[in-house]
């Protein structure tokens, strides 16, 4: 495969044990279908696995950023630049093979967005997220739902103690069993 930007061969690099294609010149990266979601779920020890920013979940809501700049390195169809979630980050997607091209620095911006999402959640938001994760189990996605529930409960605990530091001191002062 060749870089859609520089037209030179992409090299395979392993990131969190996932093989991805990277341009040695522009440092852009190509993610085959689901690789970006898998990497997102592995970041921060899985703290982001419950955040659903799946570009393909609702293709009707794609917000095209501009006309196509590149062609897909996998099948040569034009890539569509779209906004990642509600962010200002623009990624290039292939509507045929479902791959995603990220220019240098865009992956770091996506992780920053996820981190900001975690930091901005309130206790009420986490409770709604918990309800959604239980819904995933009911819909037939038990593994994803359980994993998400575990992370949401962990983050809910952290958020609760951040918002109520006096309770944290009280809990920490309790005798250990």
N, CA, C and O atoms as a DFTB+ gen file, in Angstrom:
708 C
 N C O
     1  1       0.838      -1.181       0.000
     2  2       0.000       0.000       0.000
     3  2       0.883       1.244       0.000
     4  3       1.956       1.273       0.603
     5  1       0.398       2.262      -0.692
     6  2       1.122       3.527      -0.751
     7  2       0.397       4.600       0.056
     8  3      -0.823       4.557       0.219
     9  1       1.164       5.555       0.554
    10  2       0.633       6.678       1.319
    11  2      -0.303       7.487       0.417
    12  3       0.078       7.838      -0.700
    13  1      -1.517       7.787       0.880
    14  2      -2.426       8.582       0.059
    15  2      -1.952      10.021      -0.123
    16  3      -2.406      10.718      -1.030
    17  1      -1.059      10.455       0.723
    18  2      -0.572      11.831       0.683
    19  2       0.712      11.942      -0.146
    20  3       0.817      12.792      -1.030
    21  1       1.692      11.068       0.152
    22  2       3.013      11.154      -0.474
    23  2       3.258      10.151      -1.596
    24  3       4.233      10.264      -2.339
    25  1       2.367       9.170      -1.713
    26  2       2.485       8.130      -2.746
    27  2       3.761       7.283      -2.610
    28  3       4.289       6.794      -3.609
    29  1       4.252       7.110      -1.379
    30  2       5.382       6.208      -1.153
    31  2       4.873       5.024      -0.338
    32  3       3.850       5.133       0.339
    33  1       5.581       3.885      -0.397
    34  2       5.091       2.696       0.311
    35  2       4.957       2.935       1.822
    36  3       5.827       3.527       2.460
    37  1       3.842       2.454       2.362
    38  2       3.621       2.514       3.805
    39  2       4.376       1.363       4.461
    40  3       4.512       0.287       3.878
    41  1       4.863       1.597       5.677
    42  2       5.527       0.538       6.423
    43  2       4.592       0.061       7.521
    44  3       3.736       0.806       7.999
    45  1       4.770      -1.193       7.912
    46  2       3.954      -1.739       8.994
    47  2       4.685      -1.499      10.303
    48  3       5.854      -1.854      10.458
    49  1       3.965      -0.885      11.249
    50  2       4.483      -0.672      12.598
    51  2       3.456      -1.253      13.566
    52  3       2.270      -1.339      13.247
    53  1       3.916      -1.646      14.738
    54  2       3.008      -2.197      15.745
    55  2       2.785      -1.152      16.827
    56  3       3.729      -0.616      17.408
    57  1       1.523      -0.880      17.079
    58  2       1.134       0.096      18.085
    59  2       0.149      -0.597      19.011
    60  3      -0.925      -1.015      18.577
    61  1       0.509      -0.722      20.291
    62  2      -0.289      -1.498      21.253
    63  2      -0.560      -2.896      20.687
    64  3      -1.669      -3.420      20.800
    65  1       0.457      -3.480      20.087
    66  2       0.445      -4.809      19.472
    67  2      -0.482      -4.931      18.259
    68  3      -0.753      -6.043      17.805
    69  1      -0.963      -3.826      17.739
    70  2      -1.815      -3.823      16.546
    71  2      -0.968      -3.367      15.365
    72  3      -0.368      -2.294      15.421
    73  1      -0.906      -4.164      14.287
    74  2      -0.141      -3.725      13.116
    75  2      -0.918      -2.660      12.331
    76  3      -2.045      -2.892      11.895
    77  1      -0.301      -1.507      12.164
    78  2      -0.908      -0.449      11.362
    79  2       0.097      -0.016      10.301
    80  3       1.295      -0.273      10.422
    81  1      -0.401       0.635       9.274
    82  2       0.452       1.117       8.194
    83  2       0.776       2.586       8.445
    84  3      -0.104       3.394       8.742
    85  1       2.054       2.907       8.318
    86  2       2.525       4.270       8.612
    87  2       3.421       4.752       7.483
    88  3       4.219       3.990       6.938
    89  1       3.281       6.025       7.141
    90  2       4.142       6.615       6.117
    91  2       5.432       7.082       6.785
    92  3       5.383       7.856       7.740
    93  1       6.587       6.622       6.296
    94  2       7.849       7.050       6.895
    95  2       8.176       8.523       6.625
    96  3       9.011       9.108       7.313
    97  1       7.524       9.117       5.633
    98  2       7.814      10.512       5.292
    99  2       6.906      11.487       6.038
   100  3       7.402      12.348       6.765
   101  1       5.588      11.371       5.873
   102  2       4.666      12.330       6.497
   103  2       4.180      11.870       7.870
   104  3       3.575      12.650       8.606
   105  1       4.435      10.626       8.216
   106  2       4.049      10.012       9.484
   107  2       2.542       9.878       9.664
   108  3       2.062       9.742      10.789
   109  1       1.796       9.915       8.569
   110  2       0.370       9.614       8.616
   111  2       0.193       8.116       8.819
   112  3       1.113       7.339       8.566
   113  1      -0.993       7.708       9.279
   114  2      -1.235       6.296       9.556
   115  2      -2.558       5.835       8.958
   116  3      -3.538       6.579       8.917
   117  1      -2.559       4.595       8.499
   118  2      -3.738       3.975       7.926
   119  2      -4.226       2.886       8.873
   120  3      -3.458       2.020       9.292
   121  1      -5.516       2.941       9.204
   122  2      -6.141       1.978      10.097
   123  2      -7.208       1.223       9.311
   124  3      -8.176       1.817       8.837
   125  1      -7.028      -0.078       9.178
   126  2      -8.038      -0.894       8.521
   127  2      -9.299      -0.904       9.386
   128  3      -9.275      -0.449      10.530
   129  1     -10.379      -1.414       8.845
   130  2     -11.661      -1.445       9.547
   131  2     -11.482      -1.943      10.984
   132  3     -10.858      -2.980      11.209
   133  1     -12.018      -1.217      11.936
   134  2     -12.046      -1.528      13.376
   135  2     -10.727      -1.333      14.107
   136  3     -10.722      -1.377      15.338
   137  1      -9.607      -1.120      13.422
   138  2      -8.329      -0.962      14.126
   139  2      -8.307       0.284      15.008
   140  3      -7.758       0.243      16.109
   141  1      -8.885       1.377      14.554
   142  2      -8.890       2.599      15.349
   143  2      -9.728       2.405      16.619
   144  3      -9.350       2.881      17.690
   145  1     -10.856       1.714      16.502
   146  2     -11.691       1.431      17.674
   147  2     -10.951       0.526      18.648
   148  3     -11.004       0.752      19.857
   149  1     -10.267      -0.488      18.148
   150  2      -9.511      -1.408      19.003
   151  2      -8.412      -0.651      19.748
   152  3      -8.215      -0.865      20.944
   153  1      -7.701       0.225      19.053
   154  2      -6.653       1.015      19.702
   155  2      -7.237       1.953      20.745
   156  3      -6.673       2.097      21.830
   157  1      -8.358       2.595      20.435
   158  2      -9.020       3.476      21.397
   159  2      -9.366       2.702      22.660
   160  3      -9.194       3.204      23.771
   161  1      -9.854       1.479      22.487
   162  2     -10.246       0.662      23.633
   163  2      -9.049       0.214      24.473
   164  3      -9.211      -0.115      25.648
   165  1      -7.846       0.198      23.884
   166  2      -6.647      -0.208      24.620
   167  2      -5.959       0.957      25.328
   168  3      -5.177       0.746      26.256
   169  1      -6.245       2.180      24.894
   170  2      -5.601       3.351      25.484
   171  2      -5.987       3.514      26.945
   172  3      -7.093       3.153      27.349
   173  1      -5.073       4.056      27.731
   174  2      -5.304       4.376      29.152
   175  2      -5.853       3.161      29.899
   176  3      -6.756       3.286      30.727
   177  1      -5.305       2.003      29.602
   178  2      -5.708       0.751      30.259
   179  2      -7.194       0.470      30.089
   180  3      -7.829      -0.100      30.976
   181  1      -7.743       0.869      28.958
   182  2      -9.141       0.592      28.659
   183  2     -10.127       1.624      29.178
   184  3     -11.335       1.409      29.088
   185  1      -9.652       2.730      29.713
   186  2     -10.565       3.735      30.276
   187  2     -11.494       4.346      29.235
   188  3     -12.518       4.925      29.597
   189  1     -11.163       4.233      27.954
   190  2     -11.984       4.851      26.918
   191  2     -12.905       3.853      26.220
   192  3     -13.637       4.231      25.305
   193  1     -12.880       2.577      26.636
   194  2     -13.641       1.560      25.903
   195  2     -15.139       1.831      25.913
   196  3     -15.840       1.403      24.996
   197  1     -15.646       2.524      26.915
   198  2     -17.078       2.804      27.020
   199  2     -17.496       4.013      26.199
   200  3     -18.691       4.231      25.997
   201  1     -16.535       4.812      25.718
   202  2     -16.874       5.998      24.929
   203  2     -17.116       5.562      23.491
   204  3     -16.225       5.015      22.841
   205  1     -18.303       5.803      23.010
   206  2     -18.642       5.357      21.666
   207  2     -18.478       6.510      20.686
   208  3     -19.362       7.354      20.537
   209  1     -17.333       6.524      20.026
   210  2     -17.096       7.502      18.964
   211  2     -16.866       6.750      17.661
   212  3     -15.947       7.056      16.901
   213  1     -17.713       5.768      17.421
   214  2     -17.584       4.940      16.231
   215  2     -18.013       5.742      15.005
   216  3     -19.170       6.147      14.889
   217  1     -17.072       5.967      14.098
   218  2     -17.366       6.741      12.889
   219  2     -18.433       6.076      12.025
   220  3     -19.118       6.754      11.259
   221  1     -18.582       4.759      12.138
   222  2     -19.469       4.018      11.248
   223  2     -20.827       3.721      11.863
   224  3     -21.696       3.166      11.191
   225  1     -21.027       4.079      13.123
   226  2     -22.280       3.729      13.800
   227  2     -23.490       4.357      13.091
   228  3     -24.524       3.707      12.939
   229  1     -23.363       5.588      12.668
   230  2     -24.464       6.271      12.000
   231  2     -23.906       7.053      10.810
   232  3     -23.675       8.259      10.892
   233  1     -23.696       6.340       9.710
   234  2     -23.093       6.959       8.528
   235  2     -23.934       8.120       7.996
   236  3     -23.413       8.996       7.306
   237  1     -25.232       8.132       8.312
   238  2     -26.087       9.221       7.845
   239  2     -25.734      10.547       8.520
   240  3     -26.084      11.614       8.015
   241  1     -25.041      10.483       9.658
   242  2     -24.689      11.704      10.379
   243  2     -23.282      12.202      10.052
   244  3     -22.790      13.127      10.698
   245  1     -22.635      11.605       9.064
   246  2     -21.311      12.084       8.670
   247  2     -21.407      13.561       8.330
   248  3     -22.305      13.991       7.607
   249  1     -20.475      14.323       8.858
   250  2     -20.396      15.742       8.510
   251  2     -19.168      15.909       7.628
   252  3     -18.055      16.066       8.128
   253  1     -19.369      15.876       6.338
   254  2     -18.241      15.994       5.422
   255  2     -17.553      17.339       5.626
   256  3     -18.203      18.381       5.709
   257  1     -16.230      17.297       5.703
   258  2     -15.457      18.506       5.973
   259  2     -15.151      19.280       4.705
   260  3     -15.168      20.511       4.710
   261  1     -14.873      18.576       3.622
   262  2     -14.532      19.219       2.359
   263  2     -14.508      18.147       1.281
   264  3     -14.886      17.001       1.527
   265  1     -14.070      18.514       0.108
   266  2     -13.977      17.517      -0.953
   267  2     -12.779      16.609      -0.686
   268  3     -11.901      16.940       0.110
   269  1     -12.757      15.488      -1.346
   270  2     -11.738      14.479      -1.114
   271  2     -10.334      14.987      -1.458
   272  3     -10.111      15.589      -2.508
   273  1      -9.389      14.723      -0.533
   274  2      -7.997      15.107      -0.760
   275  2      -7.164      13.912      -1.201
   276  3      -6.196      14.060      -1.948
   277  1      -7.542      12.735      -0.739
   278  2      -6.728      11.540      -0.932
   279  2      -7.563      10.393      -1.499
   280  3      -8.791      10.457      -1.563
   281  1      -6.852       9.347      -1.906
   282  2      -7.517       8.101      -2.283
   283  2      -7.104       7.019      -1.297
   284  3      -6.031       7.084      -0.699
   285  1      -7.952       6.043      -1.139
   286  2      -7.741       4.952      -0.186
   287  2      -6.519       4.127      -0.589
   288  3      -6.406       3.716      -1.744
   289  1      -5.601       3.881       0.353
   290  2      -4.438       3.054       0.025
   291  2      -4.800       1.588      -0.180
   292  3      -4.030       0.845      -0.788
   293  1      -5.950       1.163       0.312
   294  2      -6.347      -0.243       0.173
   295  2      -7.078      -0.519      -1.138
   296  3      -6.863      -1.561      -1.757
   297  1      -7.952       0.417      -1.572
   298  2      -8.749       0.131      -2.770
   299  2      -8.826       1.282      -3.773
   300  3      -9.560       1.189      -4.757
   301  1      -8.088       2.357      -3.540
   302  2      -7.972       3.505      -4.454
   303  2      -9.250       4.317      -4.644
   304  3      -9.301       5.154      -5.545
   305  1     -10.274       4.102      -3.837
   306  2     -11.461       4.953      -3.949
   307  2     -11.186       6.266      -3.210
   308  3     -10.357       6.290      -2.299
   309  1     -11.857       7.345      -3.579
   310  2     -11.618       8.622      -2.894
   311  2     -11.980       8.520      -1.408
   312  3     -13.006       7.949      -1.040
   313  1     -11.113       9.086      -0.569
   314  2     -11.397       9.145       0.862
   315  2     -12.295      10.342       1.135
   316  3     -12.201      11.364       0.456
   317  1     -13.156      10.211       2.121
   318  2     -14.063      11.295       2.497
   319  2     -13.584      11.909       3.799
   320  3     -13.518      11.216       4.814
   321  1     -13.245      13.201       3.796
   322  2     -12.870      13.843       5.055
   323  2     -14.116      14.117       5.893
   324  3     -15.058      14.756       5.423
   325  1     -14.120      13.630       7.142
   326  2     -15.262      13.839       8.031
   327  2     -14.766      14.283       9.404
   328  3     -13.624      14.023       9.783
   329  1     -15.639      14.952      10.133
   330  2     -15.327      15.345      11.498
   331  2     -15.416      14.112      12.385
   332  3     -16.350      13.320      12.259
   333  1     -14.449      13.947      13.281
   334  2     -14.451      12.836      14.216
   335  2     -15.394      13.185      15.352
   336  3     -15.109      14.084      16.143
   337  1     -16.512      12.485      15.439
   338  2     -17.509      12.783      16.457
   339  2     -17.963      14.219      16.327
   340  3     -18.230      14.687      15.220
   341  1     -18.054      14.924      17.439
   342  2     -18.444      16.335      17.428
   343  2     -17.238      17.250      17.511
   344  3     -17.382      18.448      17.757
   345  1     -16.051      16.701      17.310
   346  2     -14.821      17.467      17.472
   347  2     -14.445      18.203      16.188
   348  3     -15.054      18.010      15.136
   349  1     -13.435      19.041      16.307
   350  2     -12.909      19.749      15.144
   351  2     -11.883      18.907      14.398
   352  3     -11.310      19.362      13.408
   353  1     -11.649      17.689      14.862
   354  2     -10.681      16.800      14.230
   355  2     -11.296      16.239      12.954
   356  3     -12.402      15.698      12.971
   357  1     -10.567      16.375      11.847
   358  2     -11.040      15.867      10.566
   359  2     -10.187      14.659      10.188
   360  3      -8.960      14.745      10.125
   361  1     -10.855      13.534       9.939
   362  2     -10.164      12.324       9.512
   363  2     -10.675      11.948       8.127
   364  3     -11.755      12.374       7.715
   365  1      -9.896      11.155       7.421
   366  2     -10.266      10.736       6.071
   367  2     -10.685       9.273       6.119
   368  3      -9.932       8.420       6.587
   369  1     -11.887       8.990       5.635
   370  2     -12.426       7.636       5.710
   371  2     -12.713       7.087       4.321
   372  3     -12.998       7.829       3.381
   373  1     -12.629       5.772       4.219
   374  2     -13.007       5.089       2.980
   375  2     -14.372       4.463       3.215
   376  3     -14.528       3.603       4.081
   377  1     -15.336       4.888       2.456
   378  2     -16.683       4.350       2.630
   379  2     -16.815       2.948       2.048
   380  3     -17.823       2.279       2.275
   381  1     -15.812       2.496       1.300
   382  2     -15.854       1.153       0.731
   383  2     -15.299       0.126       1.704
   384  3     -15.993      -0.829       2.053
   385  1     -14.052       0.306       2.151
   386  2     -13.414      -0.690       3.028
   387  2     -13.500      -0.333       4.505
   388  3     -13.101      -1.131       5.353
   389  1     -14.014       0.858       4.831
   390  2     -14.182       1.342       6.210
   391  2     -12.863       1.642       6.912
   392  3     -12.807       1.666       8.141
   393  1     -11.800       1.872       6.141
   394  2     -10.516       2.252       6.708
   395  2     -10.489       3.739       7.037
   396  3     -11.327       4.510       6.568
   397  1      -9.499       4.131       7.861
   398  2      -9.380       5.525       8.295
   399  2      -7.926       5.970       8.123
   400  3      -7.006       5.273       8.552
   401  1      -7.722       7.129       7.497
   402  2      -6.402       7.732       7.359
   403  2      -6.305       8.893       8.346
   404  3      -7.167       9.771       8.375
   405  1      -5.244       8.886       9.155
   406  2      -4.996       9.988      10.078
   407  2      -3.683      10.652       9.712
   408  3      -2.658       9.982       9.583
   409  1      -3.708      11.958       9.545
   410  2      -2.478      12.709       9.344
   411  2      -1.699      12.731      10.654
   412  3      -2.242      12.428      11.717
   413  1      -0.422      13.093      10.565
   414  2       0.429      13.157      11.747
   415  2      -0.242      14.010      12.835
   416  3      -0.707      15.117      12.563
   417  1      -0.288      13.492      14.047
   418  2      -0.831      14.222      15.184
   419  2      -2.321      14.040      15.411
   420  3      -2.815      14.378      16.487
   421  1      -3.056      13.517      14.437
   422  2      -4.502      13.381      14.614
   423  2      -4.853      12.299      15.636
   424  3      -5.833      12.445      16.366
   425  1      -4.076      11.222      15.703
   426  2      -4.351      10.193      16.714
   427  2      -4.203      10.787      18.109
   428  3      -5.034      10.531      18.980
   429  1      -3.158      11.574      18.332
   430  2      -2.942      12.210      19.636
   431  2      -4.091      13.164      19.964
   432  3      -4.498      13.267      21.122
   433  1      -4.611      13.855      18.963
   434  2      -5.744      14.757      19.183
   435  2      -7.009      13.982      19.543
   436  3      -7.814      14.445      20.351
   437  1      -7.184      12.804      18.944
   438  2      -8.337      11.960      19.275
   439  2      -8.228      11.477      20.719
   440  3      -9.217      11.500      21.452
   441  1      -7.042      11.043      21.135
   442  2      -6.843      10.584      22.513
   443  2      -7.068      11.736      23.488
   444  3      -7.633      11.532      24.562
   445  1      -6.634      12.940      23.129
   446  2      -6.874      14.118      23.971
   447  2      -8.374      14.379      24.093
   448  3      -8.859      14.706      25.176
   449  1      -9.105      14.238      22.997
   450  2     -10.560      14.391      23.017
   451  2     -11.185      13.376      23.970
   452  3     -12.067      13.730      24.752
   453  1     -10.742      12.128      23.917
   454  2     -11.266      11.091      24.804
   455  2     -10.959      11.422      26.255
   456  3     -11.807      11.261      27.133
   457  1      -9.740      11.886      26.501
   458  2      -9.333      12.260      27.849
   459  2     -10.195      13.416      28.367
   460  3     -10.635      13.403      29.517
   461  1     -10.430      14.399      27.524
   462  2     -11.278      15.530      27.908
   463  2     -12.711      15.065      28.180
   464  3     -13.376      15.585      29.077
   465  1     -13.181      14.089      27.407
   466  2     -14.519      13.539      27.615
   467  2     -14.626      12.901      28.995
   468  3     -15.607      13.111      29.708
   469  1     -13.603      12.113      29.374
   470  2     -13.587      11.484      30.697
   471  2     -13.590      12.543      31.788
   472  3     -14.330      12.428      32.765
   473  1     -12.760      13.580      31.625
   474  2     -12.652      14.630      32.638
   475  2     -13.928      15.463      32.764
   476  3     -14.229      15.974      33.843
   477  1     -14.672      15.601      31.680
   478  2     -15.857      16.460      31.684
   479  2     -17.109      15.758      32.207
   480  3     -18.102      16.420      32.508
   481  1     -17.077      14.443      32.318
   482  2     -18.256      13.701      32.768
   483  2     -18.578      14.024      34.223
   484  3     -17.683      14.142      35.059
   485  1     -19.855      14.162      34.507
   486  2     -20.310      14.352      35.885
   487  2     -20.788      13.004      36.420
   488  3     -20.828      12.019      35.683
   489  1     -21.141      12.962      37.676
   490  2     -21.670      11.723      38.254
   491  2     -22.927      11.293      37.506
   492  3     -23.105      10.113      37.206
   493  1     -23.795      12.250      37.206
   494  2     -25.013      11.943      36.454
   495  2     -24.712      11.390      35.066
   496  3     -25.374      10.461      34.604
   497  1     -23.705      11.969      34.402
   498  2     -23.313      11.471      33.075
   499  2     -22.838      10.029      33.169
   500  3     -23.192       9.199      32.332
   501  1     -22.026       9.727      34.200
   502  2     -21.536       8.361      34.363
   503  2     -22.670       7.392      34.664
   504  3     -22.638       6.246      34.215
   505  1     -23.663       7.832      35.413
   506  2     -24.806       6.959      35.684
   507  2     -25.573       6.671      34.392
   508  3     -26.033       5.548      34.183
   509  1     -25.711       7.675      33.527
   510  2     -26.350       7.449      32.223
   511  2     -25.505       6.495      31.373
   512  3     -26.040       5.623      30.689
   513  1     -24.178       6.671      31.424
   514  2     -23.287       5.778      30.683
   515  2     -23.417       4.344      31.189
   516  3     -23.389       3.396      30.404
   517  1     -23.557       4.193      32.497
   518  2     -23.725       2.874      33.100
   519  2     -25.001       2.222      32.574
   520  3     -25.014       1.039      32.233
   521  1     -26.069       3.010      32.516
   522  2     -27.333       2.502      31.960
   523  2     -27.148       2.054      30.509
   524  3     -27.668       1.015      30.102
   525  1     -26.402       2.847      29.732
   526  2     -26.161       2.498      28.333
   527  2     -25.361       1.206      28.208
   528  3     -25.627       0.389      27.327
   529  1     -24.380       1.023      29.094
   530  2     -23.575      -0.199      29.050
   531  2     -24.416      -1.422      29.409
   532  3     -24.220      -2.490      28.830
   533  1     -25.357      -1.284      30.364
   534  2     -26.281      -2.376      30.661
   535  2     -27.147      -2.668      29.438
   536  3     -27.482      -3.820      29.163
   537  1     -27.503      -1.617      28.711
   538  2     -28.267      -1.779      27.473
   539  2     -27.507      -2.594      26.436
   540  3     -28.110      -3.370      25.696
   541  1     -26.186      -2.424      26.375
   542  2     -25.365      -3.209      25.448
   543  2     -25.467      -4.699      25.765
   544  3     -25.499      -5.531      24.858
   545  1     -25.516      -5.030      27.056
   546  2     -25.644      -6.437      27.450
   547  2     -26.988      -6.985      26.985
   548  3     -27.061      -8.092      26.452
   549  1     -28.049      -6.210      27.187
   550  2     -29.391      -6.627      26.776
   551  2     -29.470      -6.795      25.269
   552  3     -30.156      -7.690      24.775
   553  1     -28.763      -5.927      24.528
   554  2     -28.777      -5.990      23.060
   555  2     -27.976      -7.167      22.513
   556  3     -27.970      -7.406      21.306
   557  1     -27.296      -7.905      23.401
   558  2     -26.545      -9.063      22.938
   559  2     -25.058      -8.837      22.791
   560  3     -24.383      -9.604      22.104
   561  1     -24.532      -7.798      23.420
   562  2     -23.097      -7.532      23.397
   563  2     -22.549      -7.649      24.820
   564  3     -22.048      -6.669      25.371
   565  1     -22.641      -8.840      25.419
   566  2     -22.303      -8.969      26.841
   567  2     -20.855      -8.635      27.163
   568  3     -20.588      -7.994      28.180
   569  1     -19.925      -9.049      26.332
   570  2     -18.518      -8.796      26.639
   571  2     -18.208      -7.307      26.615
   572  3     -17.572      -6.787      27.532
   573  1     -18.654      -6.623      25.570
   574  2     -18.418      -5.182      25.468
   575  2     -19.133      -4.451      26.596
   576  3     -18.577      -3.518      27.176
   577  1     -20.356      -4.863      26.915
   578  2     -21.117      -4.217      27.971
   579  2     -20.474      -4.383      29.329
   580  3     -20.390      -3.422      30.095
   581  1     -20.010      -5.602      29.648
   582  2     -19.365      -5.846      30.948
   583  2     -18.069      -5.069      31.080
   584  3     -17.773      -4.502      32.132
   585  1     -17.300      -5.048      29.999
   586  2     -16.046      -4.293      30.016
   587  2     -16.326      -2.807      30.225
   588  3     -15.630      -2.139      30.989
   589  1     -17.345      -2.297      29.545
   590  2     -17.716      -0.901      29.683
   591  2     -18.223      -0.591      31.082
   592  3     -17.893       0.453      31.645
   593  1     -19.028      -1.495      31.650
   594  2     -19.552      -1.297      33.005
   595  2     -18.412      -1.195      34.002
   596  3     -18.416      -0.326      34.874
   597  1     -17.432      -2.091      33.871
   598  2     -16.283      -2.070      34.785
   599  2     -15.571      -0.717      34.736
   600  3     -15.244      -0.150      35.778
   601  1     -15.333      -0.204      33.541
   602  2     -14.629       1.070      33.403
   603  2     -15.475       2.239      33.884
   604  3     -14.963       3.145      34.542
   605  1     -16.767       2.228      33.562
   606  2     -17.624       3.324      33.990
   607  2     -17.721       3.349      35.515
   608  3     -17.698       4.424      36.114
   609  1     -17.830       2.176      36.155
   610  2     -17.881       2.137      37.621
   611  2     -16.584       2.680      38.231
   612  3     -16.611       3.430      39.206
   613  1     -15.467       2.294      37.648
   614  2     -14.165       2.785      38.123
   615  2     -14.083       4.312      37.996
   616  3     -13.694       5.001      38.939
   617  1     -14.453       4.826      36.825
   618  2     -14.392       6.270      36.598
   619  2     -15.442       7.015      37.428
   620  3     -15.211       8.144      37.862
   621  1     -16.597       6.376      37.645
   622  2     -17.616       6.965      38.505
   623  2     -17.078       7.109      39.928
   624  3     -17.281       8.137      40.574
   625  1     -16.396       6.082      40.406
   626  2     -15.790       6.146      41.746
   627  2     -14.789       7.302      41.824
   628  3     -14.806       8.079      42.778
   629  1     -13.921       7.411      40.822
   630  2     -12.950       8.505      40.815
   631  2     -13.632       9.864      40.798
   632  3     -13.262      10.760      41.557
   633  1     -14.632      10.017      39.927
   634  2     -15.341      11.294      39.805
   635  2     -16.066      11.623      41.106
   636  3     -16.083      12.776      41.537
   637  1     -16.668      10.606      41.732
   638  2     -17.390      10.824      42.982
   639  2     -16.455      11.376      44.054
   640  3     -16.803      12.321      44.762
   641  1     -15.270      10.786      44.170
   642  2     -14.330      11.243      45.190
   643  2     -13.697      12.591      44.842
   644  3     -13.301      13.339      45.737
   645  1     -13.600      12.905      43.544
   646  2     -13.103      14.231      43.154
   647  2     -14.131      15.290      43.539
   648  3     -13.779      16.368      44.018
   649  1     -15.404      14.970      43.326
   650  2     -16.458      15.937      43.636
   651  2     -16.769      15.994      45.132
   652  3     -17.340      16.975      45.610
   653  1     -16.398      14.950      45.872
   654  2     -16.670      14.893      47.312
   655  2     -15.412      14.450      48.057
   656  3     -15.372      13.337      48.583
   657  1     -14.375      15.306      48.113
   658  2     -13.101      14.910      48.724
   659  2     -13.213      14.571      50.210
   660  3     -12.416      13.785      50.723
   661  1     -14.189      15.152      50.906
   662  2     -14.343      14.837      52.324
   663  2     -14.731      13.370      52.517
   664  3     -14.335      12.761      53.510
   665  1     -15.490      12.798      51.597
   666  2     -15.833      11.380      51.690
   667  2     -14.610      10.507      51.464
   668  3     -14.452       9.470      52.108
   669  1     -13.744      10.930      50.546
   670  2     -12.515      10.177      50.304
   671  2     -11.683      10.111      51.563
   672  3     -11.178       9.047      51.919
   673  1     -11.531      11.251      52.252
   674  2     -10.735      11.240      53.500
   675  2     -11.385      10.322      54.520
   676  3     -10.691       9.593      55.228
   677  1     -12.717      10.348      54.604
   678  2     -13.421       9.476      55.545
   679  2     -13.210       8.016      55.225
   680  3     -12.968       7.211      56.124
   681  1     -13.298       7.663      53.958
   682  2     -13.095       6.266      53.546
   683  2     -11.658       5.845      53.801
   684  3     -11.417       4.734      54.272
   685  1     -10.706       6.706      53.498
   686  2      -9.306       6.363      53.706
   687  2      -8.951       6.214      55.183
   688  3      -7.995       5.517      55.522
   689  1      -9.718       6.868      56.069
   690  2      -9.423       6.787      57.500
   691  2     -10.053       5.563      58.168
   692  3      -9.779       5.278      59.334
   693  1     -10.897       4.841      57.427
   694  2     -11.520       3.636      57.984
   695  2     -10.473       2.550      58.187
   696  3      -9.555       2.417      57.378
   697  1     -10.602       1.763      59.271
   698  2      -9.639       0.673      59.498
   699  2      -9.757      -0.373      58.395
   700  3     -10.857      -0.663      57.926
   701  1      -8.651      -0.927      57.991
   702  2      -8.597      -1.980      56.956
   703  2      -8.966      -3.308      57.581
   704  3      -8.615      -3.573      58.731
   705  1      -9.661      -4.133      56.848
   706  2     -10.078      -5.453      57.332
   707  2      -8.977      -6.472      57.244
   708  3      -9.175      -7.629      57.614
